Amino acid sequence: GLIFYDTKVTVMNRVLNATVQRTADHAAPEITLDPLEIVGGEIRSSENSYFCQAARQLACVPSSQLCVKLASGGDPTYAFNIRFTGEEVHGTSGSFRHFLWQVCKELQSSSLSLLLLCPSSAVNKNKGKYILTPSPITYAEEQLFHFFGQLLGIAIRADVPLPLDLLPSFWKTLVGEPLDPDVDLQEADILTYNYVKKFENINDETELEALCAEIASQHLATESPDCPNKPCCKFTYLTMTGEEVELCPRGRHIPVGWENKDVYATAIRSLRMRELQTPECMTAVRAGLGSIIPLQLLTALTPLEMELRTCGLPYINLEFLKAHTMYQVGLMETDQHIEFFWSALEMFTQEELCKFIKFACNQERIPFTCPCKDGGPDTAHVPPYPMKIAPPDGAAGL
């Protein structure tokens, strides 16, 4: 926290350029994606996604071939080239950025099961935020999490911010920072947080009985074996994926009473903390990330800084975009139609601005730092900067 973010990024970029493994002598790996596989929608639709198509084809490519220098200038080098079946695309930049945008959409949809919408979204807290799906994983799923980690590293080297909306707990775990049992639980699952707090704040057995009666009315409790008409809770709870599990051995047969209600609350909190940390999934993600960038770099970054470096800002800064715009063939910023253009953008909502950016450069988010800010040459720009505005083609002005 004692070092400015820009300083960290400068050092990080130097390290990334010093750890390049694919030289100019080696051609970039190429993958072929078929958009019709997604449209066709066979039984296993997830296997037809761009994410899974790319994962299958890149599984046999050594990770060293994906470690390229940082993207810069007008013709950047990317980890791999993409060919879309049945489509003719000029250059490699647009299709690569479109691919990253598309896989982020897939990851945050029902077509893939790697990410889970955080439970707090159900009550409009952290709406649209995701976590790694906390469940035992197969070998095939482990490979997909590994590829997900590689994509994070590939996006960092390409300086293409990923439109991923992940909870801070993901970034904390990624950089090795411990989770906060209160703050992170509240962010991820406010209902469970409130449930645990109710048990922790009970003052006497009468309140406990009233709470169990309240829970019984919500079909979460059963009758006490000692007093058949008296509702009680058992040492079980629902996971984030909706599966009822025992919080301790034979938990289904252990009622919650005054003597063990704190143990019960602690056990629920521990269950959620394990689910947020998802050790198996995160190990695979870190392994994938570490095959593209040195993991030692993560020790210098806070969770928020890691998120900024990987995903950028979720909003468009028009002033920054304007400062990184070039006017070609006699156009000037003071021209009336240019002023109209910027006035129109200023009236756009953030959602509309993201759509404009996607239309202009095939990605929803743009980097909010650029080496040229200190007066460097045009070649120092980070793609897709600079945005270029030129006169219309043809004499008719259409």
Residue pairs with C-beta under 8 A, 6 or more apart in sequence:
1 302
3 300
5 305
5 308
6 369
8 300
8 301
8 305
9 309
9 369
11 300
12 297
12 300
12 301
12 309
13 70
15 294
15 297
16 69
16 70
16 156
16 157
16 293
16 297
17 69
17 70
19 67
19 293
19 294
20 67
20 68
20 69
21 64
21 65
21 67
22 28
22 64
22 65
22 66
22 67
22 68
26 65
28 65
28 68
28 77
28 78
28 79
28 80
28 81
28 92
29 58
29 61
29 65
29 66
29 79
29 80
29 81
30 80
30 81
30 82
30 83
31 53
31 54
31 57
31 58
31 80
31 81
31 82
31 83
32 57
32 82
32 83
32 84
32 85
33 50
33 53
33 54
33 82
33 83
33 84
33 85
33 99
34 53
34 84
34 85
34 86
35 84
35 85
35 86
35 87
36 85
36 86
37 48
37 53
38 45
38 48
38 49
38 50
40 48
41 48
42 48
45 111
46 52
46 111
46 112
46 113
49 103
49 106
49 111
49 112
50 99
50 102
50 103
50 106
51 103
51 106
51 107
51 112
51 144
51 147
52 112
52 144
54 99
54 103
54 147
55 143
55 144
55 147
58 66
58 80
58 147
58 150
59 143
59 147
61 80
63 150
63 291
63 292
65 79
66 79
66 80
66 150
66 153
66 154
66 291
66 292
67 79
67 157
67 292
67 293
68 77
68 78
68 79
68 157
69 77
69 157
70 157
70 159
71 77
71 78
71 157
71 158
71 159
71 160
71 382
71 383
72 159
72 371
72 379
72 380
72 381
72 382
72 383
73 379
73 381
73 383
74 379
74 383
75 91
75 93
76 93
76 158
76 383
78 92
78 93
78 96
78 154
78 158
79 154
79 157
79 158
79 292
80 96
81 92
81 95
81 96
82 92
82 95
82 96
82 99
83 89
83 95
84 95
89 95
93 362
93 383
93 384
94 361
94 362
95 362
96 158
96 160
97 160
97 361
97 362
97 363
97 384
98 362
98 363
100 151
100 155
100 158
100 160
100 162
100 363
101 163
101 358
101 362
101 363
101 364
103 151
104 162
104 163
104 164
105 163
106 112
107 114
107 115
107 130
107 148
107 164
108 115
108 128
108 130
108 164
108 165
112 144
113 133
113 141
114 132
114 133
114 141
114 144
114 145
114 148
114 281
115 130
115 131
115 132
115 133
115 166
116 130
116 131
116 132
116 133
116 134
116 240
116 241
117 128
117 129
117 130
118 126
118 129
118 130
118 131
118 167
118 187
118 188
118 189
119 188
119 189
119 190
119 191
119 192
119 240
120 126
120 129
120 186
120 187
120 188
120 189
120 190
120 191
121 127
121 128
121 129
122 191
123 190
123 191
125 187
125 190
126 167
126 187
126 188
128 165
129 165
129 166
129 167
129 187
130 164
130 165
130 166
130 167
130 170
131 166
131 167
131 169
131 170
131 188
131 240
131 276
131 278
132 145
132 170
132 278
132 281
132 282
132 285
133 241
133 278
133 281
134 239
134 240
134 241
134 274
134 275
134 276
134 278
134 281
135 239
135 241
136 280
137 145
137 280
137 281
137 284
142 280
142 284
143 284
145 281
145 284
145 285
145 288
146 284
146 285
146 287
146 288
146 291
147 288
148 285
148 288
149 284
149 285
149 286
149 287
149 288
149 289
149 290
149 291
149 292
150 288
150 289
150 291
150 292
151 162
151 288
152 162
152 285
152 288
152 289
152 292
152 310
153 288
153 289
153 290
153 291
153 292
153 293
154 292
155 161
155 162
155 310
156 292
156 293
156 309
156 310
157 292
157 293
159 367
159 382
159 383
160 363
160 383
161 310
161 311
161 312
161 313
161 363
161 365
161 366
161 367
162 310
162 311
162 312
162 365
163 311
163 314
163 363
163 364
163 365
164 310
164 311
165 314
166 307
166 311
167 184
167 187
167 188
167 276
168 184
168 187
168 303
168 304
168 307
169 179
169 184
169 187
169 188
169 276
169 277
171 303
171 304
171 306
171 307
172 178
172 179
172 184
172 303
173 179
173 276
173 277
173 278
173 282
174 282
174 285
174 286
174 289
174 298
174 303
174 306
175 298
175 299
175 301
175 302
175 303
175 306
176 298
176 299
177 302
177 303
179 273
179 276
179 277
181 269
181 273
182 193
184 273
184 276
185 192
185 193
185 196
185 269
185 272
185 273
185 276
186 193
188 272
188 276
189 240
189 272
192 268
192 272
195 268
196 265
196 268
196 269
198 211
199 208
199 211
199 256
199 261
199 262
199 264
199 265
200 262
200 265
202 208
202 211
202 261
205 258
208 256
208 257
208 258
208 261
209 230
209 231
212 221
212 230
212 231
212 232
212 233
212 256
213 221
213 231
215 221
215 231
215 233
216 222
216 231
220 233
221 231
221 232
221 233
221 234
222 231
222 232
222 233
222 234
223 229
223 230
223 231
223 232
224 230
224 231
224 232
224 255
225 255
226 255
232 255
232 256
232 257
233 255
233 256
233 264
234 251
234 252
234 253
234 254
234 255
234 256
235 246
235 247
235 248
235 251
235 252
235 254
235 256
235 264
235 267
236 244
236 245
236 246
236 247
236 251
236 252
237 244
237 245
237 247
237 267
237 268
237 271
238 244
238 245
239 245
239 271
239 275
240 272
240 275
245 271
246 252
247 264
247 267
247 268
247 271
248 254
248 267
254 260
256 264
286 295
289 295
298 306
301 309
308 368
311 365
312 365
312 366
312 367
312 368
313 365
313 368
314 365
315 350
315 353
316 350
316 353
316 354
316 357
316 365
316 366
317 368
318 342
318 345
318 346
318 353
320 368
321 366
321 387
322 342
323 373
324 370
324 372
324 381
324 385
324 386
324 387
325 386
325 387
325 388
325 389
326 378
326 386
326 387
326 388
326 389
327 333
327 335
327 338
327 389
328 388
328 389
328 390
328 391
329 390
329 391
330 391
331 338
331 389
331 390
331 391
332 338
333 339
338 389
341 389
345 353
345 356
348 356
354 364
354 365
357 363
357 364
357 365
357 366
358 364
360 384
360 387
361 384
361 387
363 384
366 384
366 385
367 382
367 385
369 382
370 380
370 381
370 382
370 385
371 380
371 381
371 382
372 378
372 380
372 381
372 385
372 386
378 386
392 398
